[in-house]
Amino acid sequence: MDALISTGRCEELRDLSVVNLIVSILLVIGMLISYLPQHVRIIKRRTSEGISPYFVLLGTTSATSAFANILLLPKSRQDVACCKELEAFHCVAGLLGIAQLGVQWICFTFIFVLFLVFFRYGSNNDDDDHADADDEQDTGVERPRWQTALVVASLTLLHGLAVIVITGILSTLAKEHLPTWANTLGVMAAILAAVQYIPQIWTTYNLKHVGSLSIPMMCIQTPGGFVFAASLFARLGWAGWSSWGIFVLTATMQGVLLSMAIYYEVQAHASSTDPSKPQTNGLNHGTTRHTSDARSNLQTILDRQDSGAATDTTPLLRSGGGGDSHQSYDTNRR
């Protein structure tokens, strides 16, 4: 019976639909293009500020679960098996649905890597604690610590390792349970995708600006998510609900975030062009404050030098004085 089903599926793949092929190819290319603005924005700004660590964690684990889900679905495994009988062109065309989720997983994993590389964390230095506290008060969002990035990286890697190990065990010892495991991964991916945008929506709402989050990426992906879901539905039918349902949820939540991002960008642009409204950007405020502190510290040092307040054996900057208390100064004059 399985052989007959497999043979029938191979004949379906051999009877190629040109429309479905073109749509699938465009979706793969479009998905690659849609993530590029996000990658470029983080690299150009050299910071992942504005992107929630938990958004990255949930997004990466959701993409991993979704990719593993479609790999383990019975129809996908039949498509892979048919490649032994099909020509290379028909084989590649039949696997484009799997490739779409594979590309998404790779692209979001790259966002995860960039997030860690350009992660800006709160300092534990006493001198910087006051600056961090002021920044947090300005934006209403606590700056994440380095421990947060470590937790995100650890949980993401542990999740990927667990998926690989469990899949390997079931593929070797209990193949009859693979469809159940595939649906479990699909449900897991759907749940993670459903809550993925909640921490990012909360972060953007409190920041009142998008930071390193890319609006062009969301403009492409929000409508593209619904198109992608329709493509998977056409390929997998209602039986593949655990695969295409993820993208319906994701596109809906991303649409909410996109609406917020556009609103804050329009509001910021209106404030910058209206001279009657003061600039309230937290970053500019923090920069101005640090510049003022540096000038005050420099003036304090010059005043002490002019008055001869510091002796040859007394450090120039003592506890409670101006300047950087962590810096080492040479007090032995020649």
N, C-alpha and C positions, 0 to 999 in steps of 0.2 A: 504493500500500500504506500509506504514512504517513497519507494522508487517511482511509483506512478505519479505521486504528487510532485516529486522532484523533476521528473521528466516534463510534466505539464508546466511547471514553473519555468523551466529552461526554454520551452517553446514560446512562452509569453515574452521572455527577454529577447528571444531571437526575432519576434515580431515587434520590431522597435517602433515606438511612436515618436515621430520627428518633433511634434509639439512638446511632449514631455521631456525629450532630450534637450531641446533648446532652453526650456524653462529651468531645468536642473543645472545646466551649465551656467546660465545667467545667475542663478542663485548662489552657486559656489563662488563665482567671480565677485558678485555683489557683496557676499559676506566678507570676503577678503578686503574689499575696498572700504566697507563700512567700519571696520575696526582700525583702519590706518589713521584716521584723524585722532582717535584716542591715543594710539601709540605715539604719534608725532607730538601731540600736545604735552604729554607727560615728559617726553624727552626734551622738547624745546624749553619748557618751564623749569626743568630739572627739579621737579618736586611733584609728589602725588597728593599735595594738600587739596582738600576739598573732596577727596574720594574716601568713602568710609571703609575702614579695614574689614568690617563685617560684610559689606557689600562684595568685596573681593573674595572673602572666604566662601560665602554662600554661592557666588557666581561660579567660582572655579570648581567647587564640589558638585554643583548642579550640572555643569558642563561635562564633568567626568562621568557622572551617573548617566546622563543622557547618551553619551557616546557608547558607554558599555551596554546600555539598554538596547540600542539599535543593533549593535554587533551580535547580541545574543538572541534577538527575536528569531523565531523559526523561519520566517520568510527571508530574513537577511542571511541566515546560515545557508538556506537553499540557494540564494543568489551567489554566494561565495562558492558553493559546491558546483554550481553550473558553469563556472569559469573554466572547468576542466573540459567541457564540451563545446563551449562557445568560442567564436573568434574574439580576438583581443578587443576589437571595437565594441562588440555587443557586451562583453564582460565589463569594460570600463563604464559603458552607459548604464548597465544594470546596477553598478555599485556607486553611482553618483549620489544616491540618497544617503548612503553611509558616509561618503566623502563630505557631504554638507555638514553633518554633525562633527566629523573629524576636524574640519577646518575651524568650526566654531570653538571646539575644545582647544585647539592650538592657539588661536587668537586670544582667547580669554586667559589661557595660561601665560601668554606673553604679557598681558596686563598685570597678572599676578607677579611676574618677575620684575617688571618695571616698578610696580608699587613698592616692592621690597628694596630695589636698588635706589630709588629716589625718595625713600621714606624719611620724612622729617619728624623727629620725635622730640618730646619735651625733655629738657636737660634736668639732671639731678643736682647740678651745681647750685649752691646757695645764691650766687649772684644772678643766676638766670631764672630762679624760681619766681622772683617778683615780676620779671618781664613776661614769663609764661602765664602767670596769674592775670596780669593786665590784658594780655592777648585773649585769654579765655573769657575774661569779662567783656571785652569788646565784641567778640563773636558769639558768645553764648555756647560755644562748643569747647570741651576740654581737649587740648592737644594730646593725641595718643602717645603713649610711652613706647620705648623700644620693646618692652615686654609684650605689648599688643602685637607688634609685627612678628615676634617670635612665636606667639600662640597661633597666629594666622598661618604662618609657614608650617608649623608642626602639625596642626590639624589637617591642613590641606594634603600634606605628604602622607600622613597616616591614613586618611580616607582613600587616597589613590592606591596605597599599598594594600589596604584591606580589600578593595574591589578586585585587585589583581589576584590576591591569594585565594579568596573565596571562589572566584571564577575558575581559577586553575584547578582547585580541588573538585568542584562540581563537574567540570569538563572531563576530568580523569576518572572519578569514582561514581558520580551520580548524574549522568547526562539527562535523565528523565526530569530532574529538578531544575534544569536550566531555564525553561520557560517561566517558572515561578520566580526564579531569581531575576530574570529579565524584567518581569512586571514589577518586582520589588524595587529594582533600580529606577524604573520609570516613575513609580509613585514617589520615591525619594527625590528624584530630580524635579518632579512637579512641585512637591512641597517646598524644596529649597528655592526653586524659581519663584514660587508664590510669595515667599517672605524676603527674597533677595533684595528687592528694591525698598523695603521698609526702612532699614538703617540708612540707606543713601538718601531717601526722601527726607528723613529726619535731619540728617547732617546738612543737606542743602537748605532746608527750611530754616535752620538755626544760623547758618553762615550768611544767608541772604545773597549768596553768589555761587557760581558753579565751580570756582577753583580750577582744578585740572580736569574736570569732567568735560567731555567733548559734546557740544550740542549738535554739530554735524553728524557725529556717529549716531546719536539718538534719532535725528531726523531721517536717516537712512534705515535704521533698524526697526523703528516702530511700525511703519507700514510693511517693511520687509518681513517682519516677524509673522504677520497675518498671512502674507503670501507664502512664506516658507511652510507654515502650518497647513495651508491648503494643499501645497505640493506633497507633503508627507501623507496627508489624508487621502489624496488621490492614489498614492502608491500603496499605502498600508491598509486603508479602509478603517472601519470602526474598530477592528481588532488591534490597530496600532495607536489607540487613544493615548496610551502612556507615553508615546513619542511626540505626536503632534500637539497634544494638550499642553505640553510644557511651553510651547511657543505662543499659544493663545494667551496663557497667563502672563508670560514674560512681556509680550507686546503691550498688553493692557497696562501693566504696572509701569513699563517704560514710558508709555504715553502720558501717564500722570506726572512722572519726573520731568519729562520733556516740557510739559506745560509750565511747571514751576520754574524750570531753568530759563525758558524764554521770558517769562514774566519778570524775573529778577534782572536779567540782562537788559530788557527794555527799561526797567525802572532805573537801573544804574546809568544807562545812557542818557535818560532824561535828566537825572540829577547832575551828570557831568556837563551837560549843555546848558543848564539853568544856573546862572551866576548867583541867584538869590539863595540857592540851597547849598549849605556847607557840605564838604566832602566827608563822608563817614566811613570810608573804607578802613577796615581794621588794620590792614597791612601798612597803609600809609601812616596811620596813627602810631603804630608801633615803631616804624622807621623814624618818625619825627621825634618820638620820645627818646629813643636810643641815641640819636644824634645830639639832642639837647643834653643828655646825661654825659656823653663823651666830652662835649665842650665844657661842661661844668667841672668835670674831673681834671681836664687839662688846665683850666684856670686855677684850680686849687693847688695843683703841683707848682705852677709858675709863681703863685703868691707865696708858697712856702719857701721856694728857692730864693726869691727876692728878699724875704724877711729873715732868712737864715734860721728858720725855725727848726730845721732838721740838723742834728749833729752828725759827726763823722761815724758814730757808733750806733745811731738810731735809724731803723728802717724808715724810708721816706713815707711809706703808706702803712699805717697801723690799722688795727681793727676799728671799724667805724669810720675811717677816713675815706676820701674819694679814691677812685681808680679801681683797678682789678686786684682784689685781695689774694688771688691765686697766682699772680705773676711774681717772679723772683726779680728783685732789684739789687744791683751791686751798690753797696753803700760805702765802699772803700775808695776814697778819692785819691787821686795821684797828683 
